[in-house]
């Protein structure tokens, strides 16, 4: 060993550790980013079938309750132009499917409560909605509408 390298042994160690440290940091950042992605939930995953009490929620839906999820679909025409809620549907619709009784609840809609008021999209535009999943029968005190599955504090974007 030269006298210069014996005076600075930390330089050699730092050079040997730099690449593994950078690789570990990059992996941690990528894993953190992947963990932050919301679970994607499809309309076919909402229910597992019919039981004696009617539609039964799927195990996956129940497991994701309270989590942030994303869904893709279409915005049904809202009841008023600027609103903080709308109905997400599997297929484009010409009328709002929201005004149903609990017993007649369609299996291919989800109520979306936005974090802020937003203008509606064209009913034929496919959108992606991200929000916190709520599951179970709930009557909105402001509108009187009934829902089974909701995304709250949601936001959406056109695809």
N, C-alpha and C positions, 0 to 999 in steps of 0.2 A: 504494500500500500504506500502511496506517496504521502509526503507530509501534508499536502493540501487536502487529500481525501481523508486522512486521519483526523484533521481538524474539523471537518464537516461531514460526519457520518450520516446525519439526518437527510442530506441531499440524496444519497443513494437510496435510502429507505423511502423517501417521498416519491422518487421516480418509479420504484417498484410497486408502490401502492396506488399511484395515480389512476391507472387504467381500471383496476378492479373497483376503486371507489367511484369513478365516473360511471362505470357500467351499472353498479348497484344503485346509484342515484337515479339514473335514467329509468331503470326497471321500476323503482319505487314510484316515480312520477307517472309512468304508464299505468301501473296497477291502480294508483289513486284515481287517475282519470277514468279508467274502466269502471271502478267501483262507483263513481259519481253518476254514471249513465243510468237513467231510469229504466226499469224493466218495461219491455214492450208487451202490451196486452192486446190480443185480437178479439174480435167479436165472438169467434167460435170458442173462445176460452172462458166465456162469462158463466155459462151454465153447464152442469153435467147431465141434466135430464129432468124428468118429471117424477115427483114423489107423491105421496098421499096428500101433501099440502100444496102441491103445484110445482112450479119451477124450483130446482135446487141449484144453489150457487156452486160453481166448480171449486175444487180444492185449491187450485192455483189462485183463483180470485180471492178466496178467503185468506190465503197465506199472504197475499199482497195488500190486504186491508191496512190502511194507514201509511202505506209506502207511496213514494212518488213513482208514477207510471206514465207511459206514453201510449197513445192510441191513434190510429189513423182511420179516417172516415170522411164524412161530409157533414157540413153544417145545414141542418134543416132550417127552412125559413122561420125566422123568429117572429114572436108576436108583436114586437115593436122594433123600429130601426136601430136604435142604440140601446144596448142591453148589457147586463153583467152575467147573463146566462143564455145558454142555447142547448140544443139537442144535437148530439153527434150520432150519425146513422151509418150503417154499413154501406148503404147505397144512396145515391142522390134522391131526394124527395121533393115533391111539389108543395106539400102542406106539412104543418107541424104535427108530429105523431105524439106529442106530449100530453094531450088532454085525454088520458085514458084512466080508467079506474085501476086500482091495485091488481084486481083479478085479470084485467085485460092487458097487462103490461107487455109491450112488445119485447121480444128477446134480442132485438138488434139495435137498441138505442141506449145511450148513456147521457145523462144530464151533465152539462159542463157549467160550473160556476167560475167565472173569470175573476182574476185578482183586480181587474179594472174594466170599465166599460169599453166596449169595442164595437165597431161597425161590422155588420154581417158580410160574409163572403158570398160569392155566387154559389148557389146550391150544387153546381156541378164541379166546383173546385175541390180537389182532394186536399185535406189538411191533416196536420199532426198536432195533437193536443197533449200537453204535459201538465199533470197536477197530482194532488194527493187523493188517493182512492178511498172513498167511503162506500160501505156496503150495507144494505138493509133498507127496509121501508122507511121513508122520511117524508113528511109533509112540510113544504116550504111555507113558513108563516106569512111571508109577504105576498106570495102569488096564489097560495092554496094548491099548487101543483104537487103531485105525488111522484116520488122516484124510488127506484130500487138500487141503482148503482150511479154514483156520482164521482166526478173529478172536481175538487175544490181548489181554490187559489191557483187556478189554471191559466195557462197561456197557450196560444196556438200560432201556427205558421202555415202558410200555403206550401204545398209540395210542388 
